[in-house]
Amino acid sequence: MPFVYADNAATTAVTPAVLDAMLPYLTAQFGNPSSLYAFGQTAHRAVANARAQVAAAIGAKEKEIFFTSGGSEADNWAIKGAAAIGARHGKTHIVTTKIEHHAVLHTLDALKKQGFTVTYLDVYDNGVCRVEDVANAITDQTCLVTVMFANNEIGTIQPIAEIGALCRERGVVFHTDAVQAVGHVPINVEEMHIDLLSLSGHKLHAPKGVGALYCRTGVRLTNLIEGGGQEKGRRAGTENVAGIVGLGRAITDMVANMDTNEAKVRALRDQLFAGASKISHSRINGDLEHRLPGNFSMCFEGVEGESLLLLLDANGVCASSGSACTSGSLDPSHVLLAIGLPHEVAHGSLRLTLGEDNTEADVDHILDVLPQIIDRLRDMSPLWDHIMEREAGKKEAN
């Protein structure tokens, strides 16, 4: 049976080149980068080189890159730190969207318990927020705007440069969760007026457990982790040297090959959309133009998403119904509800996220098994029977 990995938004494979770069720092070069002797300084230089690589990939300065354990930590640090700055100036209002990752939404929930107020912007049926809505939401009490670069479920890309320019004009700190976007679409933090940006290694072929926060010079965040003097005294804890080296190599490779990868992955995704759209009572989720190249998200009426995933797995396809971080939840995706889908439709969602290693044969296999699985599930579904009866009634009425 073919094996098709189509869940790259959940995590990606570490490439051989990244592994080769990491291996010396897992074996012979195991020194602590804070040590002053030469053996430790070898590790220190490796971390510094990776910092330069990450900075170059997003148009930042080296001193503006701080390594973290991943995207969730970077989100927490950025949002809580910006909120603390705002509170010192009597500003306790934050603007965000309804489709943010839970690392953002749950952090905002915690801040609301401390007295902050949050405005959650709509994203409309195409999954994209509007700059004018951000403008209307900002008040003289706003200390932070946090809008994700690209959505992890439906792949929609937000107007980040325009929002960044607006926030810079209004004097409001702007953070973007770019975990799904870095390495996949062009990003320049200076040109886009981004103050804070979160990224994660395992979304771009680096290992799990490493990420970074970009913090623009002049934005002085409070520390999230206290302890030693690592990361210029702003993020304590002995550095994950091998992971950091892997992140530097991975992000460099992704940016260097971005155009080629994007063209290949986009073509495969469009092939998937074309084939799956032939299935009756299906719909594409999110904007087709402003979208990550590898993101496929559709809903199929009369189908329960969990059953769909299990049967795809039985046929050798690794897929998702939405965010891997909430895959155990029985509730429909907050993202799909935010774009106006009813609960019964949102429950039938399928997310496939393609990467550079996927092939036309992978897409052919998915399109071969997917219609059969959906037919099988609909044959067993009382909801599908109800949909068919409803449509038959409408035809008779006409």
C-alpha positions in Angstrom: 0.0 0.0 0.0 1.3 3.5 -0.8 2.3 5.7 2.2 1.4 9.4 1.6 2.4 11.9 4.2 0.1 14.9 3.7 0.2 16.7 7.1 3.2 19.0 6.8 1.4 21.8 8.6 1.5 19.5 11.7 5.2 18.7 11.4 7.8 18.1 8.7 10.6 15.6 8.3 14.1 16.7 9.2 16.1 16.7 6.0 19.4 14.8 5.6 21.2 18.1 5.2 19.7 19.4 8.5 20.5 16.2 10.3 24.1 16.3 9.1 24.5 19.9 10.3 23.1 18.9 13.7 25.0 15.7 14.4 28.3 17.1 15.5 26.5 19.0 18.2 24.8 15.9 19.4 28.1 14.0 19.6 31.6 15.3 19.5 30.9 19.0 19.8 28.7 18.8 22.9 30.2 21.9 24.7 28.0 24.4 26.6 28.0 27.7 24.6 28.2 29.7 27.8 31.6 28.1 28.6 34.7 30.3 28.1 37.1 27.6 27.0 37.6 26.9 23.3 35.5 23.7 23.3 32.4 25.6 24.6 33.1 28.5 22.2 32.8 26.2 19.3 29.1 25.7 20.3 28.8 29.4 20.9 29.9 30.2 17.4 27.5 27.6 16.0 24.6 29.4 17.8 25.8 32.8 16.5 25.9 31.4 13.0 22.4 30.1 13.2 21.2 33.4 14.6 22.6 35.1 11.5 20.9 32.6 9.3 17.5 33.1 10.8 17.9 36.9 10.7 18.9 36.8 7.1 15.9 34.7 6.2 13.4 37.3 7.5 15.2 40.5 6.9 16.1 41.1 10.5 19.3 42.0 12.4 21.1 39.2 14.3 20.6 40.9 17.7 16.9 40.8 17.1 16.6 37.0 17.0 16.0 35.1 20.2 15.9 31.3 20.3 13.0 29.6 22.0 11.6 26.1 22.4 9.1 26.6 19.6 6.3 28.7 18.3 4.1 28.5 21.3 6.8 29.9 23.6 7.5 32.7 21.1 3.8 33.6 21.0 3.5 33.7 24.7 6.7 35.7 25.1 5.7 38.3 22.5 2.1 38.7 23.7 2.7 38.8 27.4 5.8 41.0 26.9 3.9 43.5 24.8 1.0 43.5 27.2 3.3 44.2 30.1 4.8 47.2 28.2 1.3 48.5 27.5 0.2 48.1 31.1 3.1 50.2 32.3 1.7 53.0 30.1 -1.9 52.4 31.1 -2.9 50.6 27.9 -4.7 47.3 28.3 -6.5 46.7 25.0 -5.4 44.1 22.4 -6.7 43.4 18.9 -6.6 40.0 17.2 -8.6 37.8 14.9 -11.0 34.9 15.5 -8.8 32.4 13.7 -5.6 32.6 15.6 -3.7 29.6 16.8 -4.6 28.5 20.4 -1.1 29.5 21.5 -2.3 33.1 20.9 -6.0 32.7 21.9 -5.2 31.0 25.2 -2.5 33.5 26.0 -5.1 36.2 25.5 -7.5 34.4 27.7 -4.9 34.5 30.5 -4.4 38.2 30.0 -8.1 38.9 30.1 -8.1 37.5 33.6 -5.5 40.1 34.5 -7.8 43.0 33.3 -6.9 43.2 29.6 -9.7 43.6 27.0 -9.5 41.9 23.6 -11.2 42.7 20.3 -11.6 39.6 18.1 -11.9 40.6 14.4 -14.0 38.7 11.9 -12.3 37.2 8.8 -15.3 36.8 6.6 -16.1 33.8 4.4 -12.7 33.9 2.6 -10.8 33.6 5.9 -9.0 37.0 5.5 -9.3 39.9 7.8 -9.7 43.4 6.6 -7.2 46.2 7.3 -10.1 48.7 7.8 -11.5 46.5 10.6 -8.1 46.6 12.3 -8.0 50.4 11.9 -11.5 50.7 13.4 -10.6 48.4 16.3 -7.5 50.3 17.4 -8.1 52.8 20.2 -5.9 55.0 22.3 -5.8 52.1 24.8 -4.5 49.6 22.3 -1.1 48.2 23.3 -0.8 45.3 20.8 -2.2 44.0 17.5 -1.5 40.3 17.0 -2.6 38.8 13.6 -1.2 35.5 12.3 0.6 35.6 9.0 -1.0 32.4 7.6 -3.7 30.3 9.1 -2.7 26.8 10.2 -6.0 25.2 9.1 -7.2 26.9 6.0 -3.9 28.4 4.8 -5.2 31.9 4.3 -2.5 34.6 4.2 -3.4 37.9 6.0 -2.5 41.4 4.7 0.4 41.6 7.1 2.3 44.4 5.4 -0.7 46.7 5.4 -1.6 45.9 9.0 2.1 46.5 10.0 2.1 49.9 8.3 -1.1 50.8 10.0 0.2 49.8 13.4 3.5 51.7 12.9 1.5 54.8 12.0 -0.7 54.4 15.1 2.2 53.7 17.4 0.9 50.2 18.3 3.2 47.1 18.7 2.4 44.5 15.9 3.0 40.8 16.4 2.5 38.1 13.9 2.5 34.3 14.5 4.3 33.3 11.3 4.9 29.6 12.3 3.1 28.3 9.1 4.6 31.0 6.8 8.3 31.2 7.5 10.2 29.4 4.8 7.2 29.0 2.6 6.4 32.5 1.5 8.6 35.7 1.4 8.9 37.6 4.6 10.8 40.8 5.4 10.1 42.2 8.9 11.4 45.6 8.0 9.4 46.1 4.8 6.3 44.7 6.5 6.7 46.8 9.6 6.6 43.8 11.9 7.7 44.4 15.5 7.4 40.8 16.8 7.4 37.5 14.9 7.1 33.9 16.1 8.5 30.9 14.1 9.0 27.2 14.8 11.6 24.8 13.4 9.5 21.7 12.9 7.3 23.4 10.3 10.2 23.9 8.0 12.3 20.7 8.3 14.2 21.5 11.5 13.6 19.3 14.6 10.8 19.8 17.1 11.6 21.7 20.2 13.3 24.8 18.7 11.9 28.1 17.4 12.7 31.8 17.5 11.2 35.1 18.3 12.1 38.2 16.3 11.9 41.3 18.5 12.5 44.6 16.7 15.2 46.8 18.2 13.5 49.2 20.6 10.8 46.8 21.8 11.9 45.8 25.2 10.0 42.8 26.2 9.9 41.5 29.8 11.5 38.1 30.3 9.3 35.0 30.0 11.9 32.7 31.6 14.3 33.9 34.3 17.6 32.3 35.2 21.0 32.6 33.5 22.3 35.1 31.0 21.6 33.2 27.8 20.0 35.1 24.8 21.4 38.4 26.1 19.9 37.8 29.5 16.4 37.8 28.1 15.6 34.0 27.8 17.3 31.8 30.4 18.2 28.2 29.9 21.1 26.4 28.2 20.7 26.6 24.5 19.5 23.7 22.4 22.6 23.9 20.3 21.9 21.0 17.9 18.3 22.2 17.4 19.4 25.8 16.8 21.9 24.7 14.3 19.2 22.6 12.6 16.9 25.6 12.5 19.6 27.8 10.9 20.3 25.3 8.2 16.7 24.5 7.5 15.5 28.0 7.2 18.4 28.9 4.9 17.6 25.9 2.7 13.9 26.7 2.6 14.5 30.3 1.6 17.0 29.4 -1.0 14.6 26.9 -2.7 11.4 28.8 -2.0 10.4 29.7 -5.6 11.0 26.2 -6.9 9.3 24.5 -3.9 6.3 26.9 -4.1 5.7 26.2 -7.8 5.8 22.5 -7.3 3.7 22.3 -4.2 1.1 24.8 -5.5 0.7 22.7 -8.7 0.1 19.5 -6.6 -2.4 21.3 -4.4 -4.3 22.7 -7.3 -4.5 19.2 -8.7 -6.0 18.0 -5.4 -8.5 20.8 -5.4 -9.6 20.1 -9.0 -10.1 16.4 -8.3 -11.7 16.7 -4.9 -14.1 19.4 -6.0 -15.8 16.9 -8.3 -17.2 15.2 -5.2 -20.8 16.4 -4.6 -21.6 18.6 -1.7 -18.1 19.7 -1.1 -16.6 23.2 -0.6 -13.2 24.7 -0.5 -12.4 26.6 2.8 -10.7 29.9 2.5 -9.4 32.2 -0.2 -7.7 30.5 -3.1 -5.4 33.4 -4.1 -4.2 34.5 -0.7 -3.2 31.1 0.5 -0.2 29.0 1.5 1.0 27.0 -1.6 0.6 23.6 0.0 -2.6 24.0 1.9 -5.7 22.1 0.9 -8.8 22.5 3.1 -12.3 21.3 2.1 -15.5 20.2 3.8 -17.7 17.3 2.7 -21.3 17.4 3.8 -22.7 14.2 5.5 -19.3 13.1 6.6 -17.8 13.0 10.1 -14.2 14.2 10.0 -12.7 11.8 12.5 -14.0 8.8 10.5 -12.7 10.3 7.3 -9.2 10.6 8.8 -9.2 7.0 10.2 -10.2 5.6 6.8 -7.6 7.7 5.0 -5.1 6.4 7.5 -6.2 2.8 6.7 -5.5 3.6 3.1 -2.0 4.9 3.8 -2.8 8.7 3.9 -1.7 10.9 6.8 -4.1 13.8 7.0 -5.8 16.1 9.5 -9.1 17.8 10.0 -7.5 21.0 11.3 -4.8 22.0 13.9 -2.8 19.1 15.2 -2.8 20.8 18.6 -6.6 20.3 18.9 -7.0 17.0 17.1 -8.4 15.4 20.3 -11.3 17.8 20.5 -14.8 16.8 19.4 -15.8 20.4 18.8 -15.8 21.8 15.3 -12.8 24.0 14.3 -13.1 27.6 15.6 -11.5 28.6 12.3 -14.2 27.0 10.2 -17.0 28.5 12.4 -15.3 31.9 12.0 -15.7 31.8 8.2 -19.4 31.1 8.6 -19.7 27.3 8.3 -22.5 25.6 10.2 -21.5 23.0 12.8 -22.6 20.1 10.7 -20.6 21.1 7.7 -17.5 22.1 9.8 -17.5 18.6 11.3 -16.7 17.2 7.8 -13.5 19.0 7.3 -10.3 17.7 5.7 -6.9 19.4 5.7 -4.1 18.1 3.5 -0.8 20.0 3.6 1.7 19.1 1.0 5.5 19.5 1.0 8.4 19.4 -1.3 8.7 15.6 -1.0 5.1 15.0 -2.2 4.6 13.7 -5.8 1.9 13.5 -8.4 1.6 9.8 -7.5 0.7 10.9 -3.9 -2.0 13.1 -5.2 -3.3 10.4 -7.5 -3.5 8.0 -4.6 -5.4 10.5 -2.5 -7.9 11.2 -5.3 -8.3 7.5 -5.9 -9.3 6.7 -2.3 -11.0 9.9 -1.1 -14.2 9.6 -3.2 -14.6 6.0 -2.2 -14.2 6.8 1.5 -16.7 9.6 1.3 -19.2 7.4 -0.4 -18.8 4.8 2.2 -19.2 7.2 5.1 -22.3 8.8 3.5 -23.9 5.4 3.0 -23.8 5.0 6.8 -24.7 8.5 7.7 -28.2 9.5 8.9 -27.2 13.2 8.3 -26.5 12.4 4.6 -30.0 10.7 4.4 -31.5 13.9 5.8 -29.6 16.1 3.3 -30.8 13.9 0.4 -34.4 14.0 1.7 -34.2 17.7 2.1 -33.0 18.2 -1.5 -35.6 15.8 -2.8 -38.3 17.9 -1.0 -37.0 21.1 -2.6 -37.1 19.5 -6.1 -40.7 18.4 -5.5 -41.6 21.9 -4.3 -40.2 23.4 -7.5 
